[in-house]
Amino acid sequence: MNRVAVISAILENPASCQQTFNDVVSAFHDIVRGRMGIPFDEHQMAVISLTLLGPLDKINSLTGKLGSIPGVQVKAAISRKEI
């Protein structure tokens, strides 16, 4: 069963971690339904929001992989309702 989830990520110094972040997200392209990024160039930060639809184990795997990237902080909100 699938769940809807939102992952919020803050990238501190995106120049050093954005490529790795993008590579990880691309590896999970099958569950990514939407992506919004807002750069804060003057503060050398970026905020990225991912909307997902997929199995709980894949959502958790993506969240964990993103959170293990140096300079990236993540939080996930996952629906209780299964689809």
C-alpha positions as CSV (number, residue, x, y, z in Angstrom):
1,M,0.0,0.0,0.0
2,N,1.1,3.5,-0.7
3,R,1.2,6.6,1.4
4,V,1.3,10.3,0.7
5,A,4.3,12.1,2.2
6,V,6.1,15.4,2.2
7,I,9.8,15.8,2.8
8,S,11.1,19.2,3.7
9,A,14.9,19.7,3.3
10,I,17.1,22.6,4.2
11,L,20.4,22.6,2.4
12,E,23.2,24.6,4.1
13,N,25.7,25.7,1.5
14,P,23.9,24.1,-1.5
15,A,27.0,24.4,-3.7
16,S,28.6,21.5,-1.7
17,C,25.6,19.2,-1.4
18,Q,23.0,20.0,-4.1
19,Q,24.4,17.5,-6.7
20,T,24.4,14.6,-4.2
21,F,20.9,15.6,-3.1
22,N,19.7,15.7,-6.7
23,D,21.3,12.3,-7.4
24,V,19.5,10.7,-4.5
25,V,16.1,12.2,-5.4
26,S,16.6,11.1,-9.1
27,A,17.1,7.5,-7.8
28,F,13.6,7.6,-6.3
29,H,11.9,9.3,-9.3
30,D,9.2,6.7,-9.3
31,I,7.7,8.0,-6.0
32,V,8.3,11.7,-6.5
33,R,5.1,13.5,-7.5
34,G,6.3,17.1,-7.0
35,R,9.3,19.2,-6.1
36,M,9.6,22.9,-5.1
37,G,12.9,24.6,-4.4
38,I,13.5,28.1,-3.0
39,P,17.1,29.4,-3.0
40,F,18.2,31.8,-0.3
41,D,21.4,32.8,-2.1
42,E,22.2,35.7,0.2
43,H,22.3,33.2,3.1
44,Q,23.9,30.3,1.2
45,M,20.9,28.1,1.9
46,A,18.1,26.4,-0.1
47,V,14.7,24.9,1.0
48,I,13.3,22.0,-1.0
49,S,10.0,20.4,-0.6
50,L,9.2,17.0,-2.1
51,T,5.7,15.5,-2.4
52,L,5.8,11.7,-2.6
53,L,3.4,8.8,-3.2
54,G,4.8,5.4,-2.6
55,P,5.4,2.5,-0.1
56,L,6.4,3.5,3.4
57,D,9.7,1.6,3.1
58,K,10.7,3.6,0.0
59,I,9.7,6.9,1.6
60,N,11.7,6.1,4.7
61,S,14.7,5.0,2.6
62,L,14.7,8.3,0.7
63,T,14.3,10.3,3.9
64,G,17.2,8.5,5.5
65,K,19.5,8.8,2.4
66,L,18.8,12.6,2.2
67,G,19.3,13.0,5.9
68,S,22.7,11.3,5.7
69,I,24.1,13.9,3.2
70,P,26.4,16.4,5.0
71,G,24.8,19.8,5.1
72,V,21.2,18.6,4.6
73,Q,18.5,18.6,7.3
74,V,15.3,16.7,6.6
75,K,11.9,16.2,8.2
76,A,9.1,14.0,6.8
77,A,5.3,14.1,7.3
78,I,3.6,10.9,6.2
79,S,-0.1,10.2,5.9
80,R,-1.7,7.7,8.2
81,K,-4.1,6.8,5.5
82,E,-3.0,4.1,3.0
83,I,-3.9,4.5,-0.6
